[in-house]
């Protein structure tokens, strides 16, 4: 027997037919439709898989294909007092796979830290590919730079030590709007909206913007008034849901990552 279709408000059905998916998305925003969830037992959890979870270890054991020099940098970063800031290795692998899938040549990364994710993407870029890597702290990047060289991809990573907004404005001023294939945003959360808007101008149609930490360790569920980071991320999450310029997927990987596909 056929599965019964979920009940959808009439105005959403009409809006989808006449005005497209963005209209329907706006109509549904802010409402809860548990009947729309398929294939997930009600008893299961929908949040993050913790770093110490046996299931996460299973994911790593059965999917991670880490370049030896990536592993070397990951272990070096893990010993750093701020090592927890590094993007999760399975998430970085997904970013690299997306970069390879769309045959990217020009990539922006906002928030480099020790350069694990930049290295991951550089390894899959063609020889003339470039990662414009934005950060304000060169000391962290110095940890990864020797390993970029060891991997033979240092020439693909253009590290710019200055406020990322300044670098993005310089790229726009030099006529590089709609020339980038991929952008990864993982820096100060209060500036996320500004980073997103500028990256949207820099990325070409069909390009991808990946936004990290969209769960903010679960704090987006009930952002405190004094938690500016959680407030900023939550506002952007709500904005992305209604943004007709993109298609999105929010994924429960790492601390949550949203993929925005420019239309």
URDA-V751979 format. One record per residue. N is the residue number from 1. RES is the residue in one small letter. OMEGA is omega in whole degrees, 0 to 359 (NA if undefined). D_LAST is the distance of its C-alpha to the last C-alpha in whole Angstrom. Layout:
n,res,omega,d_last
N,RES,OMEGA,D_LAST
N,RES,OMEGA,D_LAST
//
This chain:
n,res,omega,d_last
1,x,182,37
2,x,177,34
3,x,179,32
4,x,180,32
5,x,178,28
6,x,178,28
7,x,180,28
8,x,180,25
9,x,183,26
10,x,183,27
11,x,177,24
12,x,179,21
13,x,179,22
14,x,180,22
15,x,180,19
16,x,182,17
17,x,187,19
18,x,188,18
19,x,176,15
20,x,185,13
21,x,181,12
22,x,179,11
23,x,182,15
24,x,179,17
25,x,179,15
26,x,180,17
27,x,183,20
28,x,185,20
29,x,176,20
30,x,178,23
31,x,181,25
32,x,180,26
33,x,182,26
34,x,181,28
35,x,180,29
36,x,181,25
37,x,182,26
38,x,168,27
39,x,179,29
40,x,179,30
41,x,182,33
42,x,183,34
43,x,184,36
44,x,177,34
45,x,183,32
46,x,182,28
47,x,183,28
48,x,170,29
49,x,186,31
50,x,182,33
51,x,181,34
52,x,182,38
53,x,175,37
54,x,179,38
55,x,176,35
56,x,178,33
57,x,177,36
58,x,178,35
59,x,180,32
60,x,182,33
61,x,187,36
62,x,178,34
63,x,186,30
64,x,175,31
65,x,190,31
66,x,174,32
67,x,182,33
68,x,181,36
69,x,172,36
70,x,179,33
71,x,179,35
72,x,180,38
73,x,178,35
74,x,181,34
75,x,176,38
76,x,181,39
77,x,181,36
78,x,180,38
79,x,181,41
80,x,179,39
81,x,179,40
82,x,184,36
83,x,181,35
84,x,179,34
85,x,182,31
86,x,176,30
87,x,181,27
88,x,187,28
89,x,179,28
90,x,176,27
91,x,178,24
92,x,178,24
93,x,177,24
94,x,179,21
95,x,180,19
96,x,178,21
97,x,177,20
98,x,178,17
99,x,180,17
100,x,182,19
101,x,182,17
102,x,178,14
103,x,183,17
104,x,174,17
105,x,181,19
106,x,185,18
107,x,173,18
108,x,171,18
109,x,179,21
110,x,186,22
111,x,188,25
112,x,186,27
113,x,182,30
114,x,173,32
115,x,180,29
116,x,182,29
117,x,177,25
118,x,178,25
119,x,180,28
120,x,180,26
121,x,180,23
122,x,181,25
123,x,182,27
124,x,178,24
125,x,174,23
126,x,185,25
127,x,178,28
128,x,178,26
129,x,181,23
130,x,168,23
131,x,172,22
132,x,188,23
133,x,187,24
134,x,175,25
135,x,179,28
136,x,183,31
137,x,182,34
138,x,182,35
139,x,178,37
140,x,183,35
141,x,179,33
142,x,178,37
143,x,184,37
144,x,186,34
145,x,179,35
146,x,180,38
147,x,172,36
148,x,181,33
149,x,180,36
150,x,180,38
151,x,178,35
152,x,183,34
153,x,183,31
154,x,181,32
155,x,180,31
156,x,185,27
157,x,180,27
158,x,184,27
159,x,181,29
160,x,183,28
161,x,178,31
162,x,177,30
163,x,185,28
164,x,179,24
165,x,179,23
166,x,179,26
167,x,180,24
168,x,178,20
169,x,178,22
170,x,178,24
171,x,179,21
172,x,181,19
173,x,181,23
174,x,175,23
175,x,183,20
176,x,176,18
177,x,178,15
178,x,176,12
179,x,181,14
180,x,182,14
181,x,190,13
182,x,175,13
183,x,179,15
184,x,184,17
185,x,182,19
186,x,181,22
187,x,182,24
188,x,190,26
189,x,181,25
190,x,181,25
191,x,185,23
192,x,183,20
193,x,180,18
194,x,176,19
195,x,182,18
196,x,183,15
197,x,180,14
198,x,177,15
199,x,178,13
200,x,177,10
201,x,184,12
202,x,183,13
203,x,180,10
204,x,176,9
205,x,184,5
206,x,178,6
207,x,186,8
208,x,170,10
209,x,177,12
210,x,184,15
211,x,187,17
212,x,175,20
213,x,182,23
214,x,173,21
215,x,183,24
216,x,178,27
217,x,178,30
218,x,184,29
219,x,178,30
220,x,180,27
221,x,177,28
222,x,183,31
223,x,176,30
224,x,182,33
225,x,181,34
226,x,179,35
227,x,185,32
228,x,180,30
229,x,180,28
230,x,179,27
231,x,182,27
232,x,181,24
233,x,180,22
234,x,179,23
235,x,180,21
236,x,178,18
237,x,179,18
238,x,179,18
239,x,182,16
240,x,179,13
241,x,185,14
242,x,187,14
243,x,183,10
244,x,180,8
245,x,187,6
246,x,160,5
247,x,183,7
248,x,166,10
249,x,175,14
250,x,187,17
251,x,177,19
252,x,178,23
253,x,185,24
254,x,177,26
255,x,180,26
256,x,178,22
257,x,175,19
258,x,175,15
259,x,178,13
260,x,182,9
261,x,185,6
262,x,180,4
263,x,NA,0
//
